[in-house]
Amino acid sequence: MSAPNASQPSMVTGHAQYAKGYVEETIGNVTGSKEWQESGKKDTAEGISEMKAANQARSGEPAASGIGGKIEEVAGKVAGCEGMEKEGLERQEKAS
């Protein structure tokens, strides 16, 4: 299995960036640190942009992938993204 192209937008990467920003901003709010708040807002916005780009770059239906589908399903559950979770399940069903 080859590594994903770093220049390709990724839904998983976007969710991770969004979650990172959310945590940073929360730390900033709790501690009163403007730097952490701003960093969190920036990372959250970057994550949203990445997810939007990944959604636009989609070409039809998700490809079959048992392991990749499971990872996407779990990541969707963790991130609270029903669309990502559903797509992971679709990938797994196609692979079986």
C-alpha positions in Angstrom: 0.0 0.0 0.0 1.5 3.3 -1.0 1.5 6.5 1.1 -1.1 9.1 0.2 0.0 12.0 -1.9 0.9 14.8 0.5 -0.6 17.4 -1.9 -4.0 15.6 -2.1 -6.6 16.9 0.4 -7.6 14.2 2.9 -10.8 14.0 5.0 -8.8 12.2 7.8 -6.1 14.8 7.8 -8.7 17.6 7.8 -10.5 16.0 10.8 -7.2 15.6 12.7 -6.3 19.2 12.0 -9.7 20.4 13.1 -9.5 18.3 16.4 -6.0 19.7 17.1 -7.3 23.2 16.7 -10.3 22.6 18.9 -8.0 21.3 21.7 -5.6 24.2 21.3 -8.3 26.8 21.4 -9.9 25.1 24.5 -6.5 25.2 26.3 -6.2 28.8 25.3 -9.7 29.5 26.7 -9.0 27.7 30.0 -5.6 29.3 30.5 -6.4 32.7 29.0 -3.6 32.4 26.5 -4.4 34.4 23.4 -1.6 32.6 21.5 -3.2 29.2 22.1 -6.6 30.6 21.2 -5.4 32.1 17.9 -3.4 29.0 17.0 -6.4 26.8 17.7 -8.7 29.0 15.5 -6.1 28.9 12.7 -5.8 25.1 12.9 -9.5 24.6 13.1 -10.0 26.8 10.0 -7.3 24.8 8.1 -8.9 21.6 9.1 -12.3 22.8 7.7 -10.6 23.9 4.5 -8.9 20.5 4.1 -12.2 18.7 4.6 -14.0 20.9 2.1 -11.2 20.3 -0.5 -11.2 16.6 0.1 -15.0 16.5 -0.3 -14.7 18.4 -3.6 -11.9 16.2 -4.9 -14.0 13.0 -4.4 -14.6 11.1 -7.5 -17.8 9.2 -7.2 -18.3 6.5 -4.6 -15.7 5.4 -2.1 -13.2 2.7 -3.2 -13.3 -0.7 -1.5 -11.0 -1.0 1.4 -11.4 -3.3 4.4 -8.7 -1.9 6.7 -8.8 1.6 5.4 -12.6 1.6 5.7 -12.4 0.5 9.3 -9.9 3.2 10.1 -12.1 5.8 8.4 -15.2 4.5 10.3 -13.4 4.7 13.7 -11.9 8.2 12.9 -15.4 9.3 11.9 -16.8 8.1 15.2 -14.0 9.8 17.2 -14.4 13.1 15.3 -18.2 13.0 15.4 -18.5 13.0 11.6 -21.3 10.8 10.5 -20.4 11.2 6.8 -16.9 9.9 7.4 -18.2 7.0 9.5 -20.7 6.1 6.8 -18.1 6.2 4.1 -15.8 3.9 6.1 -18.6 1.4 6.4 -19.3 1.6 2.7 -15.6 0.9 1.9 -15.7 -2.2 4.2 -18.9 -3.5 2.7 -17.4 -3.2 -0.8 -14.2 -5.0 0.3 -16.1 -8.0 1.7 
